[in-house]
Amino acid sequence: MNPEWRIVAVVSTPVLSNSVRDVCDAEPSYYRSRKLPSRCESLSHWELMVNYAQGELSGAASAGILLRILRTMAAARVVDLEVSCD
């Protein structure tokens, strides 16, 4: 089965926390993360990806689990991204 990686969220965490990377590295067939450039000195921003290869329901469940874990362990907050339509 070929992986089907989808971006599910961007989260922010305290800058010294590596919990996002640690959680994703613990289950590399399900989760991936990428640290995004940030101008903020106190927060890191992470792009989260989930493998949807096993179907929509499984992928959505994995995304929910990942976000709950990160909110609990890393004090992660989902970042609202506003796209300008100008």
MMTF fields as JSON, N, C-alpha, C and O atoms, coordinates in Angstrom:
{
  "mmtfVersion": "1.0.0",
  "mmtfProducer": "UNKNOWN",
  "numBonds": 343,
  "numAtoms": 344,
  "numGroups": 86,
  "numChains": 1,
  "numModels": 1,
  "chainsPerModel": [1],
  "groupsPerChain": [86],
  "chainIdList": ["A"],
  "bondAtomList": [4, 2, 8, 6, 12, 10, 16, 14, 20, 18, 24, 22, 28, 26, 32, 30, 36, 34, 40, 38, 44, 42, 48, 46, 52, 50, 56, 54, 60, 58, 64, 62, 68, 66, 72, 70, 76, 74, 80, 78, 84, 82, 88, 86, 92, 90, 96, 94, 100, 98, 104, 102, 108, 106, 112, 110, 116, 114, 120, 118, 124, 122, 128, 126, 132, 130, 136, 134, 140, 138, 144, 142, 148, 146, 152, 150, 156, 154, 160, 158, 164, 162, 168, 166, 172, 170, 176, 174, 180, 178, 184, 182, 188, 186, 192, 190, 196, 194, 200, 198, 204, 202, 208, 206, 212, 210, 216, 214, 220, 218, 224, 222, 228, 226, 232, 230, 236, 234, 240, 238, 244, 242, 248, 246, 252, 250, 256, 254, 260, 258, 264, 262, 268, 266, 272, 270, 276, 274, 280, 278, 284, 282, 288, 286, 292, 290, 296, 294, 300, 298, 304, 302, 308, 306, 312, 310, 316, 314, 320, 318, 324, 322, 328, 326, 332, 330, 336, 334, 340, 338],
  "bondOrderList": [1, 1, 1, 1, 1, 1, 1, 1, 1, 1, 1, 1, 1, 1, 1, 1, 1, 1, 1, 1, 1, 1, 1, 1, 1, 1, 1, 1, 1, 1, 1, 1, 1, 1, 1, 1, 1, 1, 1, 1, 1, 1, 1, 1, 1, 1, 1, 1, 1, 1, 1, 1, 1, 1, 1, 1, 1, 1, 1, 1, 1, 1, 1, 1, 1, 1, 1, 1, 1, 1, 1, 1, 1, 1, 1, 1, 1, 1, 1, 1, 1, 1, 1, 1, 1],
  "groupList": [{"groupName": "MET", "atomNameList": ["N", "CA", "C", "O"], "elementList": ["N", "C", "C", "O"], "formalChargeList": [0, 0, 0, 0], "bondAtomList": [1, 0, 2, 1, 3, 2], "bondOrderList": [1, 1, 2], "singleLetterCode": "M", "chemCompType": "L-PEPTIDE LINKING"}, {"groupName": "ASN", "atomNameList": ["N", "CA", "C", "O"], "elementList": ["N", "C", "C", "O"], "formalChargeList": [0, 0, 0, 0], "bondAtomList": [1, 0, 2, 1, 3, 2], "bondOrderList": [1, 1, 2], "singleLetterCode": "N", "chemCompType": "L-PEPTIDE LINKING"}, {"groupName": "PRO", "atomNameList": ["N", "CA", "C", "O"], "elementList": ["N", "C", "C", "O"], "formalChargeList": [0, 0, 0, 0], "bondAtomList": [1, 0, 2, 1, 3, 2], "bondOrderList": [1, 1, 2], "singleLetterCode": "P", "chemCompType": "L-PEPTIDE LINKING"}, {"groupName": "GLU", "atomNameList": ["N", "CA", "C", "O"], "elementList": ["N", "C", "C", "O"], "formalChargeList": [0, 0, 0, 0], "bondAtomList": [1, 0, 2, 1, 3, 2], "bondOrderList": [1, 1, 2], "singleLetterCode": "E", "chemCompType": "L-PEPTIDE LINKING"}, {"groupName": "TRP", "atomNameList": ["N", "CA", "C", "O"], "elementList": ["N", "C", "C", "O"], "formalChargeList": [0, 0, 0, 0], "bondAtomList": [1, 0, 2, 1, 3, 2], "bondOrderList": [1, 1, 2], "singleLetterCode": "W", "chemCompType": "L-PEPTIDE LINKING"}, {"groupName": "ARG", "atomNameList": ["N", "CA", "C", "O"], "elementList": ["N", "C", "C", "O"], "formalChargeList": [0, 0, 0, 0], "bondAtomList": [1, 0, 2, 1, 3, 2], "bondOrderList": [1, 1, 2], "singleLetterCode": "R", "chemCompType": "L-PEPTIDE LINKING"}, {"groupName": "ILE", "atomNameList": ["N", "CA", "C", "O"], "elementList": ["N", "C", "C", "O"], "formalChargeList": [0, 0, 0, 0], "bondAtomList": [1, 0, 2, 1, 3, 2], "bondOrderList": [1, 1, 2], "singleLetterCode": "I", "chemCompType": "L-PEPTIDE LINKING"}, {"groupName": "VAL", "atomNameList": ["N", "CA", "C", "O"], "elementList": ["N", "C", "C", "O"], "formalChargeList": [0, 0, 0, 0], "bondAtomList": [1, 0, 2, 1, 3, 2], "bondOrderList": [1, 1, 2], "singleLetterCode": "V", "chemCompType": "L-PEPTIDE LINKING"}, {"groupName": "ALA", "atomNameList": ["N", "CA", "C", "O"], "elementList": ["N", "C", "C", "O"], "formalChargeList": [0, 0, 0, 0], "bondAtomList": [1, 0, 2, 1, 3, 2], "bondOrderList": [1, 1, 2], "singleLetterCode": "A", "chemCompType": "L-PEPTIDE LINKING"}, {"groupName": "SER", "atomNameList": ["N", "CA", "C", "O"], "elementList": ["N", "C", "C", "O"], "formalChargeList": [0, 0, 0, 0], "bondAtomList": [1, 0, 2, 1, 3, 2], "bondOrderList": [1, 1, 2], "singleLetterCode": "S", "chemCompType": "L-PEPTIDE LINKING"}, {"groupName": "THR", "atomNameList": ["N", "CA", "C", "O"], "elementList": ["N", "C", "C", "O"], "formalChargeList": [0, 0, 0, 0], "bondAtomList": [1, 0, 2, 1, 3, 2], "bondOrderList": [1, 1, 2], "singleLetterCode": "T", "chemCompType": "L-PEPTIDE LINKING"}, {"groupName": "LEU", "atomNameList": ["N", "CA", "C", "O"], "elementList": ["N", "C", "C", "O"], "formalChargeList": [0, 0, 0, 0], "bondAtomList": [1, 0, 2, 1, 3, 2], "bondOrderList": [1, 1, 2], "singleLetterCode": "L", "chemCompType": "L-PEPTIDE LINKING"}, {"groupName": "ASP", "atomNameList": ["N", "CA", "C", "O"], "elementList": ["N", "C", "C", "O"], "formalChargeList": [0, 0, 0, 0], "bondAtomList": [1, 0, 2, 1, 3, 2], "bondOrderList": [1, 1, 2], "singleLetterCode": "D", "chemCompType": "L-PEPTIDE LINKING"}, {"groupName": "CYS", "atomNameList": ["N", "CA", "C", "O"], "elementList": ["N", "C", "C", "O"], "formalChargeList": [0, 0, 0, 0], "bondAtomList": [1, 0, 2, 1, 3, 2], "bondOrderList": [1, 1, 2], "singleLetterCode": "C", "chemCompType": "L-PEPTIDE LINKING"}, {"groupName": "TYR", "atomNameList": ["N", "CA", "C", "O"], "elementList": ["N", "C", "C", "O"], "formalChargeList": [0, 0, 0, 0], "bondAtomList": [1, 0, 2, 1, 3, 2], "bondOrderList": [1, 1, 2], "singleLetterCode": "Y", "chemCompType": "L-PEPTIDE LINKING"}, {"groupName": "LYS", "atomNameList": ["N", "CA", "C", "O"], "elementList": ["N", "C", "C", "O"], "formalChargeList": [0, 0, 0, 0], "bondAtomList": [1, 0, 2, 1, 3, 2], "bondOrderList": [1, 1, 2], "singleLetterCode": "K", "chemCompType": "L-PEPTIDE LINKING"}, {"groupName": "HIS", "atomNameList": ["N", "CA", "C", "O"], "elementList": ["N", "C", "C", "O"], "formalChargeList": [0, 0, 0, 0], "bondAtomList": [1, 0, 2, 1, 3, 2], "bondOrderList": [1, 1, 2], "singleLetterCode": "H", "chemCompType": "L-PEPTIDE LINKING"}, {"groupName": "GLN", "atomNameList": ["N", "CA", "C", "O"], "elementList": ["N", "C", "C", "O"], "formalChargeList": [0, 0, 0, 0], "bondAtomList": [1, 0, 2, 1, 3, 2], "bondOrderList": [1, 1, 2], "singleLetterCode": "Q", "chemCompType": "L-PEPTIDE LINKING"}, {"groupName": "GLY", "atomNameList": ["N", "CA", "C", "O"], "elementList": ["N", "C", "C", "O"], "formalChargeList": [0, 0, 0, 0], "bondAtomList": [1, 0, 2, 1, 3, 2], "bondOrderList": [1, 1, 2], "singleLetterCode": "G", "chemCompType": "PEPTIDE LINKING"}],
  "groupTypeList": [0, 1, 2, 3, 4, 5, 6, 7, 8, 7, 7, 9, 10, 2, 7, 11, 9, 1, 9, 7, 5, 12, 7, 13, 12, 8, 3, 2, 9, 14, 14, 5, 9, 5, 15, 11, 2, 9, 5, 13, 3, 9, 11, 9, 16, 4, 3, 11, 0, 7, 1, 14, 8, 17, 18, 3, 11, 9, 18, 8, 8, 9, 8, 18, 6, 11, 11, 5, 6, 11, 5, 10, 0, 8, 8, 8, 5, 7, 7, 12, 11, 3, 7, 9, 13, 12],
  "groupIdList": [1, 2, 3, 4, 5, 6, 7, 8, 9, 10, 11, 12, 13, 14, 15, 16, 17, 18, 19, 20, 21, 22, 23, 24, 25, 26, 27, 28, 29, 30, 31, 32, 33, 34, 35, 36, 37, 38, 39, 40, 41, 42, 43, 44, 45, 46, 47, 48, 49, 50, 51, 52, 53, 54, 55, 56, 57, 58, 59, 60, 61, 62, 63, 64, 65, 66, 67, 68, 69, 70, 71, 72, 73, 74, 75, 76, 77, 78, 79, 80, 81, 82, 83, 84, 85, 86],
  "secStructList": [7, 7, 7, 7, 3, 3, 3, 3, 3, 3, 3, 3, 3, 3, 6, 6, 7, 7, 2, 2, 2, 2, 2, 2, 2, 2, 1, 6, 6, 6, 3, 3, 3, 3, 3, 3, 7, 7, 1, 7, 1, 1, 3, 3, 3, 3, 3, 3, 3, 3, 3, 7, 6, 6, 7, 2, 2, 2, 2, 2, 2, 2, 2, 2, 2, 2, 2, 2, 2, 2, 2, 2, 2, 1, 7, 7, 3, 3, 7, 7, 7, 7, 7, 7, 7, 7],
  "xCoordList": [0.845, 0.0, 0.897, 1.777, 0.669, 1.471, 1.006, -0.196, 1.948, 1.555, 0.841, 1.152, -0.095, -0.822, -0.784, -1.687, 0.26, 0.475, -0.37, -0.374, -1.088, -1.898, -1.571, -1.397, -1.495, -1.305, -2.623, -3.659, -2.591, -3.822, -3.881, -4.967, -2.742, -2.753, -1.364, -0.363, -1.343, -0.103, -0.296, -1.304, 0.677, 0.578, 1.769, 2.828, 1.561, 2.667, 2.936, 2.023, 4.203, 4.634, 5.692, 6.262, 5.954, 7.07, 8.355, 8.574, 9.18, 10.33, 11.3, 11.918, 11.445, 12.398, 11.826, 12.545, 10.57, 9.931, 10.191, 9.985, 10.642, 10.806, 9.761, 9.907, 8.707, 7.682, 7.013, 6.695, 6.79, 6.142, 6.99, 6.486, 8.254, 9.153, 9.209, 9.184, 9.286, 9.373, 8.132, 8.239, 6.95, 5.701, 5.619, 5.274, 5.933, 5.858, 6.915, 6.644, 8.105, 9.166, 8.856, 9.382, 8.014, 7.649, 6.756, 6.741, 6.016, 5.121, 5.307, 4.396, 6.491, 6.787, 5.905, 5.83, 5.248, 4.361, 3.004, 2.232, 2.709, 1.438, 1.579, 0.715, 2.67, 2.793, 4.117, 5.143, 4.065, 5.271, 5.096, 3.98, 6.216, 6.173, 7.302, 8.318, 7.1, 8.134, 8.12, 7.086, 9.28, 9.384, 9.398, 10.174, 8.53, 8.405, 9.238, 9.463, 9.692, 10.405, 9.463, 8.275, 9.995, 9.169, 9.962, 11.166, 9.275, 9.909, 9.726, 10.329, 8.912, 8.605, 9.735, 10.163, 10.207, 11.303, 10.845, 11.653, 9.565, 9.094, 8.306, 8.032, 7.936, 7.142, 7.78, 8.406, 7.604, 7.964, 6.67, 5.662, 6.702, 5.535, 5.871, 6.941, 4.927, 5.118, 3.966, 2.799, 4.301, 3.309, 3.158, 4.146, 1.929, 1.671, 1.055, 0.147, 1.558, 1.034, 0.642, 1.298, -0.443, -0.938, -1.057, -1.404, -0.769, -0.878, -2.326, -2.853, -2.951, -4.34, -4.434, -5.501, -3.364, -3.347, -4.365, -4.802, -4.744, -5.695, -7.14, -8.039, -7.367, -8.728, -9.0, -8.247, -10.105, -10.504, -10.747, -10.269, -11.491, -11.848, -10.615, -10.475, -9.739, -8.517, -7.608, -7.025, -7.488, -6.664, -7.2, -6.438, -8.515, -9.132, -8.957, -8.7, -9.099, -8.907, -7.461, -7.212, -6.514, -5.099, -4.802, -4.04, -5.394, -5.192, -5.719, -5.058, -6.905, -7.478, -6.626, -6.426, -6.125, -5.267, -3.99, -3.573, -3.367, -2.13, -2.342, -1.536, -3.411, -3.667, -3.946, -3.491, -4.686, -4.942, -3.648, -3.421, -2.807, -1.517, -0.677, -0.112, -0.595, 0.25, -0.3, 0.471, -1.611, -2.192, -1.867, -1.615, -1.874, -1.619, -0.134, 0.244, 0.699, 2.119, 2.955, 3.917, 2.608, 3.491, 2.879, 3.462, 1.711, 0.987, 0.847, 0.932, 0.628, 0.504, -0.844, -1.858, -0.831, -2.06, -2.141, -1.155, -3.325, -3.521, -3.489, -4.14, -2.73, -2.585, -3.635, -3.765, -4.385, -5.348, -4.581, -3.899, -4.706, -4.044, -5.071, -6.007, -4.9, -5.802, -5.18, -4.047, -5.921, -5.442, -6.14, -7.368, -5.359, -5.923, -6.372, -5.632, -7.561, -8.117, -8.001, -8.677, -7.176, -7.02, -6.37, -6.167],
  "yCoordList": [-1.168, 0.0, 1.24, 1.377, 2.134, 3.355, 4.387, 4.565, 5.065, 6.102, 7.261, 7.597, 7.847, 9.012, 10.082, 10.165, 10.889, 11.887, 13.121, 13.665, 13.559, 14.772, 15.668, 15.202, 16.957, 17.925, 18.051, 18.3, 17.88, 17.941, 19.166, 19.567, 19.768, 20.94, 21.552, 20.93, 22.784, 23.445, 23.771, 24.361, 23.382, 23.633, 24.463, 24.476, 25.151, 25.879, 25.241, 24.779, 25.227, 24.681, 25.621, 26.438, 25.51, 26.276, 25.952, 24.804, 26.934, 26.811, 25.693, 25.088, 25.41, 24.385, 22.968, 22.014, 22.816, 21.505, 20.759, 21.299, 19.519, 18.636, 17.537, 16.544, 17.704, 16.666, 16.328, 15.165, 17.315, 17.045, 16.068, 15.063, 16.363, 15.474, 14.093, 13.08, 14.039, 12.767, 11.908, 10.705, 12.528, 11.776, 11.242, 10.079, 12.081, 11.648, 10.598, 9.657, 10.753, 9.77, 8.415, 7.395, 8.388, 7.13, 6.262, 5.039, 6.883, 6.16, 6.678, 7.29, 6.434, 7.047, 6.566, 7.24, 5.44, 4.997, 5.693, 5.625, 6.365, 7.073, 8.592, 9.288, 9.116, 10.556, 11.1, 10.419, 12.346, 13.092, 14.531, 15.037, 15.169, 16.59, 17.306, 16.712, 18.592, 19.432, 20.76, 21.422, 21.147, 22.422, 23.542, 23.519, 24.514, 25.63, 26.814, 26.965, 27.645, 28.847, 29.754, 29.846, 30.412, 31.271, 32.485, 32.406, 33.601, 34.826, 34.963, 35.832, 34.124, 34.189, 33.524, 32.417, 34.186, 33.646, 32.652, 31.876, 32.668, 31.807, 30.59, 29.68, 30.566, 29.453, 28.842, 29.531, 27.533, 26.825, 26.451, 26.166, 26.453, 26.051, 24.779, 24.648, 23.85, 22.531, 22.202, 22.404, 21.701, 21.185, 19.689, 18.955, 19.248, 17.839, 17.131, 17.652, 15.941, 15.123, 13.747, 13.187, 13.224, 11.902, 11.06, 11.573, 9.774, 8.844, 8.36, 7.71, 8.682, 8.286, 7.041, 6.772, 6.279, 5.122, 4.045, 3.284, 3.97, 2.944, 3.417, 2.736, 4.594, 5.075, 6.352, 6.74, 6.994, 8.271, 8.153, 8.976, 7.125, 6.975, 6.75, 7.359, 5.883, 5.602, 6.828, 7.122, 7.543, 8.745, 9.825, 10.466, 10.03, 11.042, 10.682, 11.549, 9.396, 8.95, 9.174, 9.624, 8.866, 9.084, 10.558, 10.907, 11.428, 12.873, 13.34, 14.115, 12.87, 13.242, 12.77, 13.507, 11.56, 11.006, 11.833, 12.187, 12.143, 12.92, 14.285, 14.707, 14.969, 16.296, 16.223, 17.086, 15.209, 15.06, 14.804, 15.388, 13.938, 13.642, 14.909, 15.195, 15.662, 16.862, 17.956, 18.683, 18.087, 19.077, 18.724, 19.607, 17.437, 16.975, 17.015, 17.559, 16.448, 16.294, 17.53, 17.804, 18.276, 19.35, 20.732, 21.721, 20.805, 22.077, 22.713, 23.932, 21.851, 22.318, 22.981, 22.574, 24.002, 24.688, 24.719, 24.996, 24.432, 24.496, 25.958, 26.807, 26.236, 27.599, 27.823, 27.027, 28.915, 29.296, 30.011, 31.008, 29.488, 30.109, 30.856, 30.257, 32.142, 32.944, 33.197, 33.671, 32.881, 33.081, 34.295, 34.356, 35.251, 36.461, 36.174, 35.58, 36.592, 36.377, 37.636, 37.743, 38.578, 39.832, 39.611, 40.563],
  "zCoordList": [0.0, 0.0, 0.0, 0.85, -0.953, -1.053, -0.031, 0.168, 0.616, 1.576, 0.87, -0.273, 1.559, 1.064, 2.159, 2.991, 2.147, 3.193, 2.933, 1.828, 3.967, 3.9, 5.09, 6.216, 4.81, 5.888, 6.624, 6.009, 7.954, 8.747, 9.643, 10.061, 9.946, 10.824, 10.884, 10.531, 11.343, 11.746, 13.222, 13.611, 14.035, 15.471, 15.929, 15.301, 17.038, 17.672, 19.023, 19.707, 19.387, 20.677, 21.261, 20.538, 22.554, 23.116, 22.348, 21.961, 22.134, 21.243, 21.643, 20.767, 22.909, 23.341, 23.315, 23.61, 22.974, 22.972, 21.662, 20.575, 21.781, 20.622, 20.618, 19.905, 21.406, 21.539, 20.224, 19.979, 19.373, 18.087, 17.283, 16.783, 17.164, 16.415, 17.072, 16.373, 18.398, 19.106, 18.886, 18.647, 18.967, 18.777, 17.346, 17.133, 16.379, 14.981, 14.652, 13.905, 15.201, 14.962, 15.593, 15.148, 16.619, 17.283, 16.388, 16.531, 15.469, 14.553, 13.124, 12.566, 12.523, 11.221, 10.067, 9.039, 10.209, 9.133, 9.189, 8.232, 10.307, 10.467, 10.454, 9.92, 11.041, 11.265, 10.747, 10.762, 10.288, 9.933, 10.4, 10.516, 10.662, 11.028, 10.325, 9.963, 10.141, 9.546, 10.277, 10.364, 10.804, 11.509, 10.477, 9.522, 10.686, 9.762, 10.243, 11.444, 9.326, 9.754, 10.539, 10.23, 11.542, 12.372, 12.814, 13.061, 12.908, 13.41, 14.918, 15.548, 15.475, 16.897, 17.698, 17.367, 18.728, 19.528, 20.586, 21.095, 20.919, 22.001, 21.515, 22.297, 20.223, 19.703, 18.46, 17.655, 18.328, 17.1, 16.396, 17.043, 15.068, 14.289, 13.525, 12.933, 13.558, 12.953, 12.011, 12.346, 10.851, 9.919, 10.208, 10.236, 10.42, 10.745, 9.55, 8.904, 9.265, 8.175, 8.708, 9.587, 8.151, 8.523, 7.255, 6.191, 7.376, 6.258, 6.135, 7.038, 5.019, 4.765, 3.887, 3.334, 3.741, 2.838, 3.216, 2.353, 4.486, 4.922, 4.868, 5.362, 4.264, 4.103, 4.878, 5.771, 4.506, 5.11, 6.616, 7.397, 7.01, 8.416, 9.288, 10.348, 8.839, 9.589, 9.646, 10.689, 8.527, 8.489, 9.408, 10.132, 9.38, 10.245, 11.719, 12.554, 12.026, 13.412, 13.848, 14.967, 12.976, 13.29, 13.51, 14.412, 12.697, 12.851, 14.205, 14.896, 14.583, 15.879, 17.038, 18.004, 16.952, 18.007, 18.121, 19.224, 16.977, 16.983, 17.638, 18.467, 17.272, 17.846, 19.342, 20.092, 19.79, 21.234, 21.995, 23.054, 21.461, 22.115, 22.221, 23.277, 21.142, 21.144, 22.041, 22.667, 22.116, 23.027, 24.473, 25.292, 24.78, 26.139, 26.489, 27.527, 25.639, 25.952, 25.664, 26.381, 24.633, 24.179, 24.318, 23.874, 24.931, 25.025, 23.647, 23.494, 22.637, 21.256, 21.041, 21.608, 20.217, 19.825, 18.313, 17.631, 17.796, 16.349, 15.931, 16.54, 14.894, 14.386, 13.312, 12.382, 13.446, 12.416, 11.309, 11.546, 10.12, 8.991, 8.165, 7.637, 8.055, 7.256, 5.907, 5.81, 4.868, 3.506, 2.934, 2.889, 2.502, 1.922, 0.489, -0.297, 0.167, -1.181, -2.031, -3.055, -1.642, -2.395, -3.724, -4.478]
}
